[in-house]
Amino acid sequence: MLLAGCSPVTTGRAGEIRQAPEPRPLNVVLLYADDWRHDTLSCAGHPVVRTPNLDRLAAEGVRFRNSYVTTAICGVSRASMLTGQWMSRHGNRGFAMFETPWDRTFPGVLRTHGYWLGHVGKWHNGAFPVAAYDIGEGRITPTRYWLPQPDGSREHVTERNEADAIEFLRKRPEGRPFCLTVAFVAPHAEDDDPRQYLPQDESMERYRDTPIPAPATANDESFRALPPFLANDRNEGRRRWSLRFETPERYQESMRNYFRLVTEVDTACGRVLEELARQGELDRTLVIFTTDNGYLHGEHGLADKWYPFEESIRVPLLVRDPRLPMARRGQVVDAIALNVDLAPTILAAAGLSSPSGMQGRDLSTSYLTPSTTDGRVDFLYEHPTILRVDFIPSSRAVVGTDWKYVFWPDWGVEQLFDLNADPLERQDLAGDPRHAARLESMRRRMPALEQAAR
């Protein structure tokens, strides 16, 4: 039996006592896609999209059913992922660099403790900190699908993200723990292209003859039921809806291309996993798949994210952890998981403590020791105003698995949803006297959550 803090010993020649080496901490690979919501996985029951490699990842690890972001916009969410902090604390309210010191991010802590560090793909937090990474310079890709090459050819950005990830794994130094973030651009829309979603040429046969069911709330009635500051054409979510989903034909084309991009990312994830296995590192590596925010596929007559609807704020989260016993692999975890939890989870897997100021929690306690509970029953969602209050207004919400309270501070409007009875959030109960006590309770809950987020 080993005492806490002691290392095992071995016996050498002639009874010589030698200290056994400390076990190497887990490597980390974070597969981080863009604009991909919680149910866009075949293992989550999606009726159309196919994600066989991510399904395997879930079968060999765990899938979190109730995984959310604390702010559903690219730059802010990525800052929260790196810092383990709400927007209110890290200070990035759009796409600038966050205010938290780099040595208090999870990559900063890992590199200080000897990890070989890499980031490939999208960044979206101001200038990329080249000096903070061992590999990253030249591997940051724009939010554009076809990248021109020096010889006049073009390369798809998902192919580039995959190639850069494989290069990192093959050129890393031997015997040193590593951490790689693969920040796929896909399936984010290419905003300046009228087609929006541009898959690889060889993907165009996928889903060609598959009709894509339209969401139940993708209709004018649901759009007109929104608060007036959302139910108008100045709202950016409505403008993007018109680009992607305005007619049935456009909806089918957009969603088929979106799903093609999703399956391409799944393929790239599979190749990264294969490379880890080929090197004998898969069972020494914590692998996480998640995304920066959810996505509206026409629900409520809107597109994109930002607003505190379930489609916007819920994201996929798959974790393959070598420490997980075989008997518990493939489980679905019901605990609320947040993007701010990724940083402390990664650091704990490396055997490191989270720096002061990191607000998330180590998620491994919910699957390695499932009898424990962290007591989280709700969380604060926050989003800043972008450009104008009639473009993307600010929002705050108290989000639980049963009820949601939304406050739109630019307009002084409250909403209340019973998520069990109304999972599509069609019936606002804020004005219903039968739910006055619930409204008041959640209204009073918000200041405490806001204070904790600062």
Phi and psi in degrees as a GROMACS rama.xvg file:
@    title "Ramachandran Plot"
@    xaxis  label "Phi"
@    yaxis  label "Psi"
@TYPE xy
-92.8825  139.547  LEU-2
-79.3722  150.509  LEU-3
-57.3558  134.233  ALA-4
86.1767  -4.57329  GLY-5
-99.2761  150.734  CYS-6
-99.4163  150.422  SER-7
-66.5718  156.122  PRO-8
-119.582  155.466  VAL-9
-127.317  158.782  THR-10
-102.446  125.39  THR-11
-95.8342  -156.661  GLY-12
-64.0443  143.852  ARG-13
56.0395  35.3742  ALA-14
73.7407  12.6313  GLY-15
-62.9765  131.75  GLU-16
-92.7218  122.61  ILE-17
-123.75  144.253  ARG-18
-75.6027  126.726  GLN-19
-73.922  147.238  ALA-20
-64.9083  146.046  PRO-21
-62.7054  142.725  GLU-22
-61.7129  140.521  PRO-23
-70.0098  137.169  ARG-24
-65.387  159.995  PRO-25
-63.8715  141.107  LEU-26
-72.1258  167.359  ASN-27
-135.812  129.488  VAL-28
-126.255  117.49  VAL-29
-105.686  110.197  LEU-30
-92.5654  112.256  LEU-31
-128.868  100.6  TYR-32
-93.3219  179.57  ALA-33
-124.263  135.027  ASP-34
55.2511  55.2183  ASP-35
-138.18  115.464  TRP-36
-91.2692  175.11  ARG-37
-61.7669  -31.7075  HIS-38
-97.0143  6.44172  ASP-39
-90.2808  59.6355  THR-40
-146.262  140.047  LEU-41
-67.4539  -29.8746  SER-42
-71.4516  -15.0337  CYS-43
-93.0181  5.67577  ALA-44
93.2705  13.6388  GLY-45
-64.9025  134.813  HIS-46
-76.4916  -12.0087  PRO-47
-122.131  -57.0722  VAL-48
-66.1122  147.521  VAL-49
-120.205  124.923  ARG-50
-135.096  67.4861  THR-51
-63.1599  -34.5557  PRO-52
-73.1767  -40.1449  ASN-53
-70.9975  -31.5038  LEU-54
-60.706  -41.526  ASP-55
-64.7299  -39.985  ARG-56
-58.8199  -43.2116  LEU-57
-64.8586  -39.4235  ALA-58
-67.3684  -28.3809  ALA-59
-94.3116  -1.79857  GLU-60
-139.935  -129.485  GLY-61
-136.417  153.538  VAL-62
-119.073  129.874  ARG-63
-89.9465  121.027  PHE-64
-74.8318  -34.2759  ARG-65
-116.789  69.1561  ASN-66
-107.467  133.466  SER-67
-136.345  160.686  TYR-68
-103.529  153.001  VAL-69
-87.4613  -16.0564  THR-70
-148.893  124.502  THR-71
-96.5102  71.4583  ALA-72
-154.491  146.256  ILE-73
-50.6192  -61.0865  CYS-74
-64.0525  -46.39  GLY-75
-65.0787  -44.481  VAL-76
-62.6298  -39.6064  SER-77
-66.4596  -36.5377  ARG-78
-63.8726  -40.0643  ALA-79
-65.4197  -37.9971  SER-80
-62.2754  -43.2782  MET-81
-72.8924  -38.3509  LEU-82
-95.4765  -19.5987  THR-83
69.9834  28.5042  GLY-84
-130.851  151.014  GLN-85
-67.531  158.663  TRP-86
-52.4358  -40.0083  MET-87
-57.6112  -27.2682  SER-88
-97.7696  -44.2899  ARG-89
-78.9542  -19.6532  HIS-90
86.6841  -2.85707  GLY-91
-84.3309  111.926  ASN-92
-105.663  19.3705  ARG-93
-170.036  -98.8555  GLY-94
-137.455  15.1195  PHE-95
-85.2028  175.609  ALA-96
-70.7133  140.693  MET-97
-71.998  163.573  PHE-98
-89.199  -14.8238  GLU-99
-64.4799  133.688  THR-100
-57.8265  141.903  PRO-101
-59.5633  -34.7351  TRP-102
-71.4116  -0.194725  ASP-103
-109.605  11.3121  ARG-104
-91.4474  162.548  THR-105
-66.3939  -37.9561  PHE-106
-64.576  -37.9295  PRO-107
-62.8935  -42.4104  GLY-108
-66.6501  -43.1578  VAL-109
-62.1661  -43.4111  LEU-110
-67.3069  -36.0093  ARG-111
-58.9468  -31.0234  THR-112
-99.9265  24.6775  HIS-113
95.0142  5.00109  GLY-114
-75.4635  142.394  TYR-115
-82.9084  123.99  TRP-116
-117.057  133.671  LEU-117
-141.459  148.903  GLY-118
-139.635  125.459  HIS-119
-127.689  148.916  VAL-120
100.794  -140.036  GLY-121
-78.8366  148.68  LYS-122
-119.673  -72.1691  TRP-123
68.5792  28.9231  HIS-124
-132.843  60.7683  ASN-125
72.5795  -155.543  GLY-126
-68.9307  135.597  ALA-127
-65.7397  130.063  PHE-128
-80.0472  81.3902  PRO-129
-54.964  -42.9775  VAL-130
-68.7467  -14.4293  ALA-131
-86.9827  -8.34493  ALA-132
-123.598  149.967  TYR-133
-79.8206  -34.8945  ASP-134
-135.258  129.83  ILE-135
175.425  -37.5303  GLY-136
-60.4974  127.868  GLU-137
82.8112  -7.76953  GLY-138
-103.056  2.83662  ARG-139
-85.8772  122.171  ILE-140
-107.318  148.633  THR-141
-74.9774  167.152  PRO-142
-82.6863  69.8552  THR-143
-148.351  142.115  ARG-144
-84.7319  -42.3857  TYR-145
-106.407  117.989  TRP-146
-102.751  120.736  LEU-147
-67.0378  142.698  PRO-148
-109.225  157.657  GLN-149
-57.4513  -28.1091  PRO-150
-87.5565  7.24028  ASP-151
93.0427  -8.21704  GLY-152
-81.4023  -175.84  SER-153
-136.947  153.989  ARG-154
-128.823  138.189  GLU-155
-76.1517  141.932  HIS-156
-63.7842  -33.0857  VAL-157
-66.9468  -37.4362  THR-158
-62.2427  -40.213  GLU-159
-66.3536  -44.2891  ARG-160
-59.9073  -43.3544  ASN-161
-63.811  -46.5921  GLU-162
-62.2574  -40.6121  ALA-163
-65.9878  -37.2873  ASP-164
-65.1483  -44.7259  ALA-165
-64.3662  -39.6674  ILE-166
-60.8587  -42.9816  GLU-167
-57.7319  -48.0215  PHE-168
-65.2295  -33.7003  LEU-169
-82.7135  -23.8897  ARG-170
-104.843  0.724897  LYS-171
-64.9976  153.912  ARG-172
-70.3762  141.922  PRO-173
-67.7263  145.201  GLU-174
74.9645  10.7  GLY-175
-120.842  132.414  ARG-176
-63.3019  150.908  PRO-177
-135.107  157.776  PHE-178
-137.667  122.988  CYS-179
-125.471  128.913  LEU-180
-105.464  121.787  THR-181
-105.592  96.7533  VAL-182
-94.7269  84.3575  ALA-183
-61.1696  139.086  PHE-184
-71.2987  -41.5604  VAL-185
-68.148  151.228  ALA-186
-97.5023  36.0232  PRO-187
-56.3328  141.867  HIS-188
-68.7085  145.633  ALA-189
-87.3468  98.9768  GLU-190
-59.1576  -31.9131  ASP-191
-89.0463  -1.10704  ASP-192
-103.943  130.708  ASP-193
-61.0346  -22.4818  PRO-194
-79.6837  -21.7351  ARG-195
71.3606  -54.7833  GLN-196
-117.285  121.81  TYR-197
-124.345  90.5515  LEU-198
-75.4683  174.639  PRO-199
-69.9213  151.609  GLN-200
-57.0679  -41.0707  ASP-201
-72.6247  -8.58188  GLU-202
-87.4857  -8.99641  SER-203
-66.442  -18.3501  MET-204
-80.0003  -20.1891  GLU-205
-64.2023  136  ARG-206
63.4147  10.9574  TYR-207
-60.2513  -41.2943  ARG-208
-104.586  16.8194  ASP-209
-100.932  115.892  THR-210
-70.9044  135.487  PRO-211
-97.136  117.165  ILE-212
-63.6811  136.542  PRO-213
-80.1096  144.851  ALA-214
-61.9107  152.58  PRO-215
-63.982  -26.1629  ALA-216
-102.48  12.895  THR-217
-86.3779  69.6281  ALA-218
-152.441  165.015  ASN-219
-65.5815  -34.0793  ASP-220
-60.0011  -44.1964  GLU-221
-67.2739  -37.7696  SER-222
-63.4634  -46.3955  PHE-223
-68.5506  -18.1395  ARG-224
-79.1036  -10.8904  ALA-225
-68.8345  160.106  LEU-226
-54.6238  147.367  PRO-227
-55.9485  -30.9663  PRO-228
-72.9324  -13.7163  PHE-229
-99.1785  -33.3961  LEU-230
-84.6901  59.8933  ALA-231
-155.18  164.407  ASN-232
-77.6457  -7.12817  ASP-233
-78.5881  -19.4626  ARG-234
-66.6168  126.215  ASN-235
-63.2248  -31.7035  GLU-236
-63.8216  -34.371  GLY-237
-74.1819  -37.9651  ARG-238
-61.8094  -43.0453  ARG-239
-71.6875  -30.4721  ARG-240
-58.9627  -41.5168  TRP-241
-65.308  -31.0862  SER-242
-71.4525  -33.2441  LEU-243
-109.614  -32.6271  ARG-244
-131.946  7.06349  PHE-245
-63.0362  -34.7475  GLU-246
-116.161  157.559  THR-247
-57.1989  -37.6761  PRO-248
-66.2454  -42.3309  GLU-249
-66.9782  -38.1009  ARG-250
-59.81  -48.2455  TYR-251
-60.8403  -44.5243  GLN-252
-64.2915  -45.7068  GLU-253
-63.3524  -46.0623  SER-254
-70.7435  -36.2657  MET-255
-61.9526  -43.9432  ARG-256
-67.1504  -38.587  ASN-257
-60.0352  -46.8806  TYR-258
-67.6219  -32.2648  PHE-259
-61.7488  -43.2453  ARG-260
-63.8852  -39.5335  LEU-261
-60.4914  -46.9345  VAL-262
-67.5613  -31.734  THR-263
-63.6525  -41.687  GLU-264
-63.6829  -41.3438  VAL-265
-57.1033  -43.6912  ASP-266
-61.2418  -44.4249  THR-267
-63.3387  -40.3257  ALA-268
-60.8486  -40.4208  CYS-269
-61.0193  -38.3026  GLY-270
-70.7911  -34.3126  ARG-271
-65.2166  -43.1226  VAL-272
-63.3564  -39.7216  LEU-273
-61.9447  -39.8626  GLU-274
-66.6304  -40.0637  GLU-275
-60.5175  -43.5158  LEU-276
-65.1338  -42.2714  ALA-277
-59.0192  -36.7267  ARG-278
-83.4849  -2.96138  GLN-279
75.3194  20.1916  GLY-280
-106.171  -8.66156  GLU-281
-59.7143  -40.9198  LEU-282
-88.0626  14.1004  ASP-283
-120.466  16.4679  ARG-284
-130.047  130.586  THR-285
-79.8618  117.251  LEU-286
-111.869  127.102  VAL-287
-124.823  133.085  ILE-288
-117.161  128.068  PHE-289
-158.589  -174.12  THR-290
-139.738  167.713  THR-291
-80.701  -20.7758  ASP-292
-171.489  168.753  ASN-293
-80.4633  -159.478  GLY-294
-163.697  136.423  TYR-295
-90.5605  122.254  LEU-296
-101.93  44.2438  HIS-297
100.243  -6.06186  GLY-298
-57.1402  141.715  GLU-299
60.6131  17.1375  HIS-300
71.1359  27.2833  GLY-301
-128.4  168.079  LEU-302
-132.141  164.12  ALA-303
79.3325  -137.446  ASP-304
-139.673  -126.486  LYS-305
74.5534  -51.8386  TRP-306
-84.5221  154.726  TYR-307
-81.6451  35.2006  PRO-308
-75.2399  154.35  PHE-309
-56.1582  -40.6288  GLU-310
-62.1179  -28.3881  GLU-311
-82.0422  -36.5764  SER-312
-105.004  -16.1488  ILE-313
-90.7263  135.837  ARG-314
-131.294  157.099  VAL-315
-69.8341  147.075  PRO-316
-147.397  112.699  LEU-317
-118.941  136.636  LEU-318
-131.99  120.863  VAL-319
-106.623  108.902  ARG-320
-117.973  118.235  ASP-321
-59.0766  -20.4371  PRO-322
-77.2189  -10.806  ARG-323
-75.2519  125.224  LEU-324
-61.3165  149.056  PRO-325
-56.3659  -37.6916  MET-326
-64.6045  -20.5781  ALA-327
-105.801  5.27388  ARG-328
-77.1374  143.071  ARG-329
90.0716  2.03342  GLY-330
-75.3412  156.915  GLN-331
-109.314  124.222  VAL-332
-98.1604  132.571  VAL-333
-92.5474  -12.5409  ASP-334
-58.8771  145.171  ALA-335
-69.3795  122.453  ILE-336
-115.647  142.859  ALA-337
-125.027  158.028  LEU-338
-63.3816  -26.7579  ASN-339
-69.8137  -11.3308  VAL-340
-82.5556  -15.3371  ASP-341
-63.7764  -44.4224  LEU-342
-61.1987  -52.4827  ALA-343
-65.4201  -29.6455  PRO-344
-65.2885  -43.9541  THR-345
-65.0271  -45.3651  ILE-346
-64.2019  -38.8703  LEU-347
-63.8871  -37.7489  ALA-348
-65.7401  -26.1309  ALA-349
-86.3132  1.08745  ALA-350
76.7611  23.8504  GLY-351
-117.307  149.644  LEU-352
-82.55  150.504  SER-353
-74.7454  140.751  SER-354
-67.5013  156.153  PRO-355
-60.8262  142.504  SER-356
98.4777  -15.0305  GLY-357
-78.7207  126.89  MET-358
-100.608  -13.1223  GLN-359
-79.1469  -177.333  GLY-360
-128.302  153.426  ARG-361
-72.3844  112.203  ASP-362
-72.0896  -17.3904  LEU-363
-63.0717  -23.5039  SER-364
-64.1692  -22.6258  THR-365
-86.5446  -11.3127  SER-366
-124.111  -25.9409  TYR-367
-78.8574  -35.2975  LEU-368
-128.385  73.5623  THR-369
-65.8574  -10.8838  PRO-370
-76.4415  -14.0133  SER-371
-86.8578  162.007  THR-372
-139.573  143.475  THR-373
-90.6659  -2.22584  ASP-374
78.3084  4.17976  GLY-375
-77.9891  117.354  ARG-376
-112.746  -13.2303  VAL-377
-159.808  176.473  ASP-378
-156.641  166.661  PHE-379
-92.7791  125.944  LEU-380
-101.049  136.87  TYR-381
-141.888  142.966  GLU-382
-147.616  135.85  HIS-383
-82.9272  162.81  PRO-384
-68.3607  133.597  THR-385
-112.582  118.452  ILE-386
66.6425  -65.2046  LEU-387
-146.532  158.14  ARG-388
-71.3806  -16.4655  VAL-389
-101.043  5.18672  ASP-390
-99.0995  -68.0043  PHE-391
-136.22  100.162  ILE-392
-75.6099  157.233  PRO-393
-71.2242  154.885  SER-394
-149.107  152.552  SER-395
-137.014  150.636  ARG-396
-151.959  146.802  ALA-397
-99.1801  114.713  VAL-398
-114.924  122.4  VAL-399
-120.694  -176.951  GLY-400
-83.8248  -13.9497  THR-401
-108.544  -40.0234  ASP-402
-132.957  155.074  TRP-403
-139.225  130.795  LYS-404
-113.328  127.676  TYR-405
-119.503  136.309  VAL-406
-128.11  129.114  PHE-407
-105.147  93.5776  TRP-408
-65.0217  -29.4302  PRO-409
-64.8526  -22.9613  ASP-410
-122.189  -6.17757  TRP-411
65.7363  32.6165  GLY-412
-110.029  137.199  VAL-413
-110.966  150.312  GLU-414
-138.912  153.411  GLN-415
-140.259  130.392  LEU-416
-129.795  135.261  PHE-417
-90.9449  101.349  ASP-418
-71.9718  -23.3982  LEU-419
-72.5598  -48.8973  ASN-420
-79.0171  -24.763  ALA-421
-138.769  67.0443  ASP-422
-64.609  -19.2442  PRO-423
-89.2516  1.33905  LEU-424
55.7034  53.1045  GLU-425
-97.4029  -21.9468  ARG-426
-117.504  105.694  GLN-427
-77.7443  119.418  ASP-428
-100.546  8.89367  LEU-429
-61.6965  -30.8036  ALA-430
-94.9424  6.05876  GLY-431
-89.2672  116.483  ASP-432
-60.9433  -22.2719  PRO-433
-67.0982  -18.7716  ARG-434
-115.819  21.9646  HIS-435
-62.4837  -39.3533  ALA-436
-66.5001  -41.407  ALA-437
-63.3442  -43.7854  ARG-438
-58.7908  -46.569  LEU-439
-65.717  -38.7947  GLU-440
-62.6937  -44.5686  SER-441
-75.8421  -31.1208  MET-442
-60.728  -40.9136  ARG-443
-75.1309  -23.556  ARG-444
-71.1319  -31.5666  ARG-445
-60.0677  -45.5999  MET-446
-58.4831  -36.3327  PRO-447
-65.5513  -42.4182  ALA-448
-67.2804  -38.0091  LEU-449
-64.0286  -40.6031  GLU-450
-63.7869  -41.5616  GLN-451
-66.9209  -26.6081  ALA-452
-80.1367  -14.8516  ALA-453
